[in-house]
Amino acid sequence: MTKTISQLSPKKILIRSTNWIGDAIMTTPAVRTIRENFPAAEITILAYPWVADIFAASPHVDRVMIYEKKGRHKGVAGMWRLGRELAAQHFDMAILLQNAFSAAVLALLAGIPVRAGYRRDGRGLLLSHGVPIKKSTRGRHQVYYYQEMLKDLGLICSPQELFLVLPDSANAWARDFLAVKAKKPVVGLNPGAAYGPAKRWPAERYAGLAKRLAEEQGATLMVFGTAADTEAAVEICAAAPDEVHDLTGKTTLAQAMALIGLCDAFVTNDSGLMHVAAAQKTPLVAIFGSTDAVATGPYSPRVEVVNKNLPCSPCLKTHCPQNDFACMLDIGVDEVYAATCRLLERKEE
């Protein structure tokens, strides 16, 4: 009978991170579980560059190894190169939080004898310790998805609470930035979402929200996102040019995360930065359209979810299949403004 991984004593563990910011944040309870079950092991997490900052200061990993998928590790040759680099580290266990077939192939190329993860995407034969996805796990929040996998592998699970520690340099930068730029209350706005337009509340409505928060609440607004969100940020800034600061594409992920942690409220689409706010317990308004607020909503008690629960939602599509975008267009500025004000009032209590 195959031993559960809890019966083993690995010296060097490789964790394969998930690929996107939000997913990586939702794995942080699982990463803590791995550390607490193997306190003496050296733990390395393999992550894409755009999620590495989530783990850079984590006490639950010893090292972050970068998977340069768009550079030296690109394509089949790049995967082979990465496999050889991993083999040189002599890992004796790999825990695959990423679901992909390629994650199991990479662990096999690296010669890692214990390869554990969900038995899915056709990779079951590549795993030494594969577990099926239980029906009871489907439909629950994604946080449980990763923890249930570890539980079925024999580990004792840590609390489900999200965990995010940032470098001191990023926290100091954020405090200095706000000291110069902002007056209270500070409200973050996140108009982007990488998944597609069906997740994005229109920029003109974010602009209307910014104008009301600036005029009626005396708020300073910070617009977050990547360079791809700059066009939306320009429109939002025009609504209250003296009170809105455009940070899209102008910060590192660590700096953005540190600033979000200092916001008095954060208004966001379903996105990676939404989960960053949840991990830092920043009061947040989460606007949902095509996606599932139960499975991938913000895992936090300090949240107001705004959605319309239309018969067609959640459709999980990147573009509206009915071409009317009703799940987002039916959400007005008044509704989001009221939710934001409720959070600001609770913060003052």
N, C-alpha and C positions, 0 to 999 in steps of 0.2 A: 504493500500500500504506500502510495506517495505521501511523504511528510508534508504537512502544511508549512508555509514559510515561517510561521511563528516557532516552529521546532528547529529551525536552522540558526546558525550563528554567523551571519555574513560579516566580513571585515570591511568590504567596500561595496556600496550599493549605488547603482545608477537609477535615478528616476527620470523617465521621459516625460517632460512637461507637455501639457496641452498647448495649442498653437496661438490662441488669441487671448487678449488681456482679460476679458470677462471670464472665460473658461479657466484661465490660470488662477485668477482670484478665487474661483469656486473650488479649486483643488487645495487651497491652503489648509483646510482642516485635515485633509488626507495626508498632506506632507507632514503636518505635525504628528499625525498618528504613526507614520513610518518612523519618525525620529524617536517617539516615546517608546515604541516597541523594540527599537534597535539603538539604544543610547550610546553604545560603544562603537558603532559602525561609522566609517567615514562615508558621508552621503554627498554625492554629486548630482546636480540636476542638469539635464540637457535641455536647453531652451533656445528658441529663436531669439534674435537680438531684441525684437520689439516687446518681449515679455520678460527679458532678463532682469530688469529693474525691480520686478515684483519680488524676486528672491535674493537680490544682491545683499541685503542686510538681514535676511532671515536667520534666526538662531537655529532653525531646523535643518539647514543644509550647510555643508562645509565649503562647497564650491559650486559656482555656476559655470557650466561649459557651454559655449556658444555654438549653435548649429547654424552655420553660415549657408543657408539654403540658396541664397541668391548670389553667393560668391564661391568660395573654394569647395563647398560641399554640394554644389549644384549638380543635378542629374545623377545618372547611374554611376559615373566615375567618381563624382563627389561623395555619393553615399558609400562607395567602396573605400574611399580615402578616410571618411569619418569612421567607418567600421574598424579600419586599421588603427586609427588614433585611439579609439575606445579600447581596442584589444590591448594596446600598450599599457593601459591603466590597470589591467587585471581585475576587473570587477567580478565579484562572485554572485551577484544578484542584480537583476534589472526588474523594476516595477514600472509597468507601462500604464501611465494615466492617459496617454493618448491612445485612441481607439484604432488607429490605422494599421493596416497590414504591414506597411513599410516600417513601422516602429518595431514590430516583431522581427522582421528581416534584419534590421540594423543590429538588434541585440544578438541575433544568431551570427551575423558577420563578425561581431565583436568577440565571439567565443564565450559569452556569458552563460554559465551553466544553468542558473536558475532564472527563468524568464516568466514573469507573472503578470497577468492582466485579464481583461474580459476576453472570453472566447467568442469573438465576433469578426466580421469582415473577412472571413475565410482564413483566419490566422491560427485557428485552434491547434493544428499540428505543429506549429512553430513554438508553442508555449510549453514549458515544462509544468507550469502551474496555471492552467486556464480555468476560469469560472464562468458559468452562464449568467446572463442578465435575468434576474428574477422578475416575474410579472409584477410583484409588489413594489419593485423599484421604479418601474415605468410610471410616469404621471406624477411622481414626486419631484421636489426641487433637485436640481442638478448636484447640489452639495451632497445629498444622500447617495447619489449614483456612485461617486468615487469612494465614499466611506463604506458603502455596502460591498463593494468589490473587495476592499481590504478586510472587512469582517469575514467574508466568505473564504478569504485566504488564510484565516486563522488569527488575525491581529485583533487586539483590543482597541476599539476606536476611541479617540479623543473626542471632546465636545465638538459639536457641529459649527461652532462660532468661527467666522472668517478671521484670518490673521494676516496683518500687513504691518511690517516694520520697515521704515525708510532710512536711508543714510542720513547721518547728522548734517552733512553738507547740504542736502536737499531741503531739510527742515529749516535750517538757518537761512537759506536763500529765500524760502517762502515767507518767513517772518519779516525779513528785511524788505522784500517786495511790497508786502501789505502795509508796512509801516510808512512807506513813501507814497504808495499809490491809492490806498483805500481808506474809506471811512465806513463805519458800521451802519447798517448790516451789510455784509458781503454775500452776494448771491452768485453762484456759479451757474453758467448756462452751457449746455452741451448739445448743439443742434445737429451734430453728425451721428452717423451709425454706419459702420463698414458693410453691414449685411445688405443694404439696399434701400431705395427710396421709400419702400412701404413701412420702414421703421422710423421715418423722419417726420416729425411735426414741422409744418412749413416755417421757413426762416422768417417770413413776414409776421407770423404769430409770435415767434420768439422776440421779434422787434417790438411788437405791441406790448408784450409782457415786460420787456426791459424798460420801456417808456413809463409804464404805470408804476413799476417798482421804484424807479428813480424819482418820479414826481410825487408819489403818494407815500412811499416808505423811506425816502432819502437814501436808497440803497446804492452801493457801488456794485457794478456788474462785471464779471469776468467771463469771457467767452473762451471755452476750451475746445480743443480738437486738433486735428492734423492740418497740414497745408491744404488738403482737399476741402476743408471746411471754411477757408478764408472768404470765399464769396458770400457765404451765409453770414459770417462775422461782420463783413462790411455793411451788410444790410441792417444787422442788429445795432451796430455802432452808430449808424446814421439816425436812429430813433432817439438816442440820448447821448450825443457825442462826448459830452463832458463827464459822463458817469460810467461809460462802458469801455472796458479795456480788452483789446483783441489779443489773445494769447495763442491763437491757432498756428501751429507750426513753429512757435517761437520758444518752446521750452523742451527740455528732456521729459521723458515719461516720469522720472522720479520727481522732478520739479513740479510738474502738473499734479501728481498725486499728493505731494506735500501741500500745495495750495488748496486742493479740494478738501483736504483734511481740516483746513482753517476756515472754510466757508461756513456761514451761518445757515445757509440752505443751498441746495444744488438741484437745478431743474434739468432733466435729461431725458433723451430718448433711451430705448433699450439698447445698451452699448457697454463696451468694456469699462468706460469711466463711471457708468452707473454702479457697477460692482465695486469699483475703487471707493466710491463714496460710501457704499454700504459697509465695506470692510473697515472704514474709519469712523463709522457711526455718525457721519455727517447727515443731518436731516435732509431728506431728498424727496422730490416729486418725480415720479417715474411715469413717463407717457408711453403707453403701449397701444400698438395698432395690430399689426399682422402676427406678432409673436405671442408666446404663452407666458403670461405673468405668473403662473403657478410654477412651471418648470424652470424658468430662467429669470424670474423677477428678482428684485433686490432682496437679499437675505439679511434683513435688518428690521428691528422694531420701529425705527424712526423714519417711516416712509409713508407717503401718500401715493397710491397707484391711481392714475387717471386713465381709464379706457372706457369703451362703449359697449363691450360684450355683444357685438352684433352677431346675428345668426351665422355669418360667414367667417367669424374670427374665433380663435386664431387660425388663419389659413397657412401661416408659416412660409408665405411667398415673399420673394424680394420685391416684386412689383404687383400692384393690385390686379387680380385677375378679372375684376368686374369693371375696371377702369374708372371708378368713381372715387376711390380713396376715402370712402366714407368713414372708415374706422379712425382716421386722423382728422379729416376735415370737419367731422362732427364735434370735435373737441375745441372749444373756444377759449380765447384769452381769459375771459372772466373766470372760467372754471379752474384754470391752472393758477391764475393769480390768487384766487381764494385759497387753494390748497397750499400755496407758498406762504401766504400770510398766516395760515394756521400753524405752520411749522415755525415761523419766526416768533409767533406769540408764545408757543410752548417753550421755545428756547429761552425766552426771557423770564419764564416762571421760576 
